[in-house]
Amino acid sequence: MKSLGPASIAPPFARYAHGVEIQPGQRIVRTSGQLALGRDGSVPPDAYDQARLCFGNIIAILAEAGMGADDVFHVSAFVTDRAHMQGYMKARDQFLADTDAASLPTSTLVIVSGFTRPEFKVEVEVWAAAP
């Protein structure tokens, strides 16, 4: 996987890439949107802890396919308020902390009106690829 960042456009303003090139022959995994629902049914109250739980679920899903955060080529996230962006972005940056700058994924963040339950503030889904 190779991050793409043309010098002719403004650089990303956070830890992501403008584009990603996937090599032929890669296996692809796409997760469903992960909400911050703990195994016991609990939902953390703040956006940062919700995002951490979402990424924790994603790590478990990727591990089942023999993949990890380094294999992620796109992250889509949804938050219910601009106030939740900082907590989400902190958790995303922690999720990608060990990812080489030349292999950062693309990223989309959208503010939405809500989810299936009012206590949910964050939802995250990813695409990953590996040999």
C-alpha positions, 0 to 999 in steps of 0.5 A: 500500500502506498499513500498518495499526496501530490505536491500540487495540492494542500497537504492533509491537515491531520494524520491521513493521506489524500489517496492510497494505491493498493497493489494487485493480488491483495485481500480486502477486508471491509468492516461494518460501521462499529458503534461503541457498544461493549460486549456487556452492552455498555456505552461509554459516555464520551466521544473519545472512549466511544471511538477507542471502543470502535477502533478496538472492535475494528482491531478484533475484526482485522485480527480475525483476517490476519490483519492490523491497523497497518493494513488499513487503507481507508477510515470512515467516521461519523460523529453526531456533533463537531464537539466530538471531532477532537475525541474521535481524532485523538483515538484515530491518531492513536489507532494509526500511531505505529503506521508509517507516514508513507502508508497512512490511510485515506480518511473521511469524517462526517457529522450526522444527525444521529444513530440507532440509539441516542447515546451513540456519538461515534461510528467508525468503519475501515477498509484494509488490504494485505497479501 
